[in-house]
Amino acid sequence: MQPNSLAPAKLAAKAAALLAVGALALTACTNASETGTSGAPAASGNASFDPSTVQKDDALAGMVPEAIKSKGTITVGSDTSYAPAEYLASDGQTPIGYDVDIAKAIGATLGLKVEVQTSEFTGILPALGPKYDLGISSFTINPERLGAVNMVSYFNAGTAFAVQKGNPKSFSLDNVCGTSIGVQTGTVQENPDLSDRSAKCAAEGKEPIDIVTLKNQTDVTTRLVNGSIDAMAADSPIIGYALTQTNGELEKLGDVYDSAPQGIAIAKSDTAWADLIQKTLTKLMDDGSYTKILEGWGNAEGALDKSEVNPAAS
């Protein structure tokens, strides 16, 4: 739609929406669940979870590898542009989100500090071991990742699509050939989901999908709000959060599909560390801290019944 075809009020509304999207990584979560049935964190932009409420477990703390114990800190790699899982607070510096809170709870249980460092999504897994002790960044567990690192399951999410409100471009999941779809680089939505769909289009003699890959999810969302792409695909909690932050400019299209566990990533050689993280998550699940964290971010729907090291993945 051309700008001069919009009424002033509509232009103002769109401008406000674009400003809201640009601040996605800087604003507090209000309600990230798809159904809106769970509670939400405070709107102050501060982390919703107090790690001091988690008691140190001396038995588990005694199992921490010496290299980590000696420095007293767990260094976590995370792409802090993926609200409400991991993003930056209103100061533009402090990582918050349910993944961040889970990391803090793990650290508190083991008697360690936690430092969450912002990284590009695709740079986290290769840096496990030398740079990061853990990668916590909404990593869907799949065979490719299981071949490269250890993964400890902690959350369940599927893929969802969003379009502009009212679907003005008549985007349909039944006919994606020739459309432009935005995704964050390195996600399962990029590959294999959209790459497979695009290959199928080409095999049928149709125009392939224009897969618009961007480093930050916030940039993908902005592209959709301003109409430069037809749709976007992301993990279901991220789509749900984007809907709440764009002043009614977007809507979810279709149902969530391909639900799968997400995992905390650990260097392939650090099997004992992976086992300890699984035991620590199990304790947090048993004492209620895990559920409290997810409820605080409106994502209790994604809770797992149990955590596993390297669960089978399709």
FIPAVEX-169425 format. One record per residue: residue in one letter; x, y, z of N, C-alpha, C in turn. Coordinates in steps of 0.05 Angstrom, whole numbers, plus 5000, padded with zeros to 4 digits. Last residue first. Example, Ala and Ser with C-alpha at 12.3 -4.5 7.8 and 13.67 -1.06 7.14 Angstrom:
BEGIN
S525749555142527349795143525850015157;A526448865156524649105156526449345156;
This chain:
BEGIN
S526642815316526042745288527042965269;A530442585371529242805356528842715327;A531342345437530942285409529542515395;P535242765482532842605475532642555445;N540042945511540042845484537642665478;V537542865574539942925560539742785532;E531243145596532942925587535443025573;S526243305644528543395628530243145621;K519043265644521743185653523843285633;D514743555626514443385650517143295661;L515644245606516043955602515543805628;A511744815587513244655608513344365600;G508945145554511345015543512844845563;E505045385584504245185564506645025553;A507445795612507145535625506245315606;N508646315596509246095579509245825593;G508646805623506346735607506746495589;W512746885657513046995630510846905612;G511146635703511746915705512047045677;E510946105686508446245691508946545692;L516445995685514945995660512246135663;I517746045740519046205720517346225695;K514545645763514145925771515446115750;T516745185742513945265735513545555741;Y521745205768521545195739518845285730;S520545165822521745405812521445425782;G518544675841516644875832517845125820;D521844255853521244445875519444675867;D522143965805520943835829520144045850;M524744315771522044225764520644125789;L529544355797527944595794525044525787;K531343815791530843925818529044175816;T531843805735529943625748529243725776;L536044165729533444235718531244065731;T540143855752539344115764536644205754;K540443425718539743375746538843635759;Q542143705671539643555672538643505700;I547143885689545044085682542243945682;L549743395695549143555718547043765712;D550043225642548543055661547843225686;A553443625622550743595611549043435631;W558043505651556743765655553943755645;A559243005629558643025657557243285664;T560343145575558042975581557242995611;D563243525539562643575568560143415576;S563843465485565743315502564943335532;K560143815463559843525459561543365478;A557744345504559844235487559643925486;I550744445506553244415520555244285502;A544444785507546644665492549244675508;I538044625525540444775534542844635521;G532744565476534844465494536944665502;Q525844425464528244595461530244505482;P521543935433523044045456525344225448;A516244135388518643975395520044095418;S510944165342511944215369514244025376;D508944225289511644125294512644195322;Y504744815296505344545286508244475293;V499245225311501945155317502444865308;D494845415256495445295282498445255286;G493646065223493745775225494445675253;L496846645241495546505218495846205222;K496147195284497246925279495546805257;E497247875264495547665274496747395267;L499048575275499548305265497448115277;E497549055297498349055269498748775257;G496449125351494349015334495049005304;N501349325372498949495371496849385352;T505448965380505349115354502649255351;Q505948615422507648845422507349025397;T503048155417502348335439503748605437;L505447905374502647995371501948205393;A510247755396510247955376507448075372;Y508647335430509647585442509547805421;G507146945392505247045412506047305424;I512146865367509846975352507847085371;I514846635411515846885399513647025382;P512146165421512146375442513046645430;S513045885370510345975378510446185401;D518446095329517445925351514846055361;A516346335264518146335287517046135307;A515346685203515146435218517146435241;M511447185170513847095184513246845199;A509547455106508947315130511647275145;D511147805065508347715066507547595093;I514948415075514748125072511748045075;S513848945081515848875061516148565058;G510349145119509249035095511248945074;N511649315169511649515148510949405120;V511048835197509249055203509249265181;L515248535175512448455170510548685176;R519748815192519248785163516348705158;T519248745247519049005236518448995206;T520348195251517748295258517248575246;V525748195235523748045219520948155225;D527948485276528048595249526048455231;T527248135319525848395320525848525292;Q530647715307527747675303526247945303;N536647835271534947895294532047855288;K538647685221540047605245538347635270;L534247425171535447655185536547555212;T532047205109533247135135534747375146;V526847075071528247315081529447255108;I525746695018526146665047527946895056;D521246654972523346854978523746845009;I519946014947519446214968521846404969;P519745924874520545864902519746084921;E514445814829516446004839517145934868;K514045124805512945374815515145564825;G515444614792515444814771514245084779;E515944274833513344274820513144484798;A520844404852520544144840517844124824;A519744904875521444894852521044624837;C516644734919515544914899517144894873;K520444434946518044304935516744474914;A523844824963524844624944522544474931;S520545094999521445234975522445034954;R520044715039517644805025518344934998;D525344675056524044445044521544525028;S526145195076527845095054526544855040;L522445215117521945375093523645285070;D524644765152521844815145521544965118;P529844635170528944535144526144625135;N531045305162531945045152531644835174;E527845695185529345745160530045485146;Q525845435229523945545210525345605183;V530245325259529045105244526945195225;T534945875248532745735262531745505246;G538746165220539645945236537445785251;T535646805222537746635211538546415231;Q528646845228531246905239533346705228;V524647005170525446825192528046925203;G519247185126521547255142522047055165;I517447055060517046975088519547035103;S513947175002516347255017515747205047;T511746694952511346894973513946964986;G512446284917512546554906512046774927;C508445834953510345874931510146164920;V504545734990506745914998508745974975;N499045535001500045624975502245834980;D497345405050496945205030498145285003;L498045855079499945645084499645415064;S497046465047495846205055498146005058;F495547155045497646945049496246695059;S492947635030491647365026493747135027;K494848115044496147985021495047705015;P492148245091491548385066492748275041;N490447995143491747855121491247985094;G488748245187486848225165487948075141;K495148455203492448435212490548435188;Q500348075171499148335178496148285185;V501847435202501447615178500447875189;A505446875227504047125231503947285205;F505946195247506246405227504646645236;A509845745289507345895283508046105262;T512345135315512545355295509845485291;G512845005386512444935358512845175340;A516244785445515144995428514744895400;N518244655511516944545487515644775471;F524244575550521844725542520744605516;Y528744265561527644425582525044575575;S533843785548531143885542530044035567;V540343885531538643815554535943945551;M545043655485542743825490541043715512;N551643695461549743565479547443765483;V552943785390553143865418551443675434;A552543535339554643735344555143795374;G548243215336550743115326553143285333;L544243535354545043315371547643195362;R543643855308544743975332545743755352;E541343475273543743615266545143725291;P536543295299538843115295541443255289;N534443795348534243655322536643485318;I531344215391533043975390532443835364;T531744915385530144675380532044435378;F534045375429534945185409533044945407;S533445845460531145725446532045535423;S538545915484537446105465535345985447;I543845785517541045785524539745995506;G549545435524548045585504545145565510;L554745455572552045365564551145545541;D559845645572559345395587556645275579;Y563345945518560845915533560745645547;K568645885498567546145506565146115524;P570245335492572245545495571145815506;G564545125501567045015511569045245514;L561545375443561145235468563845095476;A561745615394563445735416563145595443;P558145385360560945345355562745445377;L553245575385554045295387557045255381;I553246155373553346045400554345755401;G552646375323555346365334555546235361;T547446425308549046225295551846195306;F545746865340544646595344546446375333;E550647285368548947215345548146925348;S550047415439551547305416549547285393;T550847675503549447695478551247595455;Q551647285561552947455541551347445515;V550247225627549047185601550247385581;E553046935680553447165662552347095635;V551746755746551146705717551546965702;K555046435801553946665788553446595759;L553145845838554845985819553446235808;G550545435864552145615879554045785862;L546945135837549645035838551545215853;T542345435842542345165852545145055855;A543945895814543345915843543445635855;G544345695761546745795775546245805805;I539045565751541045355750543545445766;A536846075754536045875773537945645774;K539246325710539846425737539046215759;A536946025669539846025672540546115701;I531646175676532345895680535345875684;D532146715663531346645690532046355696;V533346675609535246805627534646725655;D528646445589531146295587533246405606;Y524946855600524746605615527246435612;G528347495607526747305593526747045608;I534147935598531847835613530347635596;P540348275601538748055589536547965608;T541448955599540948735617539248515604;Q541749365560544149215567543548965583;G537449705553538849625529541349455535;D534149825594536749965594538449895570;S529749505588529549775578532149925579;A532948865571531149035586531249325575;L533348425515534548625532532448805546;Y531847715516532047975503533148175523;E529147095510531647235517531747495502;A523546985506525446785516528046925526;P519547295483520247345511522247145523;A525047575444523047605466520647415462;Y530447545423528347345418526347355441;S535347755426533447905409530847745406;T540147535449538147695464536447875447;D542446935444541647145425539447305438;S547446735489544646765483544146985463;G551746355530551346495504548446495497;V553946415595551846325578551746485552;T558246195644558046375622556046265601;I557846155712557046005688556746225666;T563046245759561046365742560446175718;G567546085786565246155802562946265785;K572445885771571746165763569246265776;S572145375793574445555800573845845792;K567745135770567745195798569845405805;I569645045718567445235723567345325752;A573644685727574244915711572045135714;E571244265756573144445769573644705754;P564144175749566844135739568744345751;V560044035804560744225784563644175775;M558543725846559043585821559843775798;G557144025889559543875891560343735865;A552144205875554344395873557044245874;L549143755889549443825860551844005856;A549743795944550443545930550943605901;D547744295957550544235962551443985946;D543944735925543944445931546844355933;K541445355945543645205935543344915944;Q534745555931536745465950538945305937;V531846115903532745845898535045775917;T531146645913529146465923529846165919;S535046905886535546855914533446685927;P533147005835534646755839535246695869;D527047225819529047285839530647025845;F524247425758524947205776527247285794;S523547805720521247745737521847535758;A527748365707527348085707525148005727;N524348975686526148825703525648525701;G520449235660522749165644524949025661;S515649335684517849515690520249465673;A511249025681511849185658514249375662;A512048365707511448645710512448805686;P509847795668511647945686510848235688;A503347475670505547605656507347745675;G499746845672500547105682502847215666;S495946525619497846535641498446815649;T492646555575491446455600493346475624;G493946685523493546905542492346815569;T495146335485492346355492491846585511;E500646385478498846395454495946445463;S504246815522502946565515501146605492;A506247305536507547165514506146915506;N504947895558503547635557504447485532;T509048265566506448305579504848045579;C515948385577513848215566511248265581;A518849035567518148805584515948645571;T523349215514520949255530520349005546;L527249155478527849335500525449365519;A526048875434528248765450528748925475;L522049195412521448935422523548825441;A522449685389523149675417522649395429;G520549625339523449685342524349665371;V515149565351516749345342519649395346;A513850095365513549875385515249635377;L514750355318516350425341516250205362;L510750125288513550075280515450145303;A506250325315506750035314509649975308;A506650865303506750775331507450475333;A505950845248508450945259508750855288;K500650665246502850495235505550585246;A497951095268497850825281500050655272;A499151485232500051515259500051255274;L496551295187499451335186500551345215;K491251325205492451055200495451075199;A490651875209490351705233491651435230;P491352035155493252115176493051935201;A490251475110489251705125491251775146;L494151275055493351235083492351495095;S496351355007493651255007492551225035;N501551505012499651725008496751625007;P504251005017503851175040501751385036;Q501250444983502850694982502250875006;M501749765000500050005000501850255000;
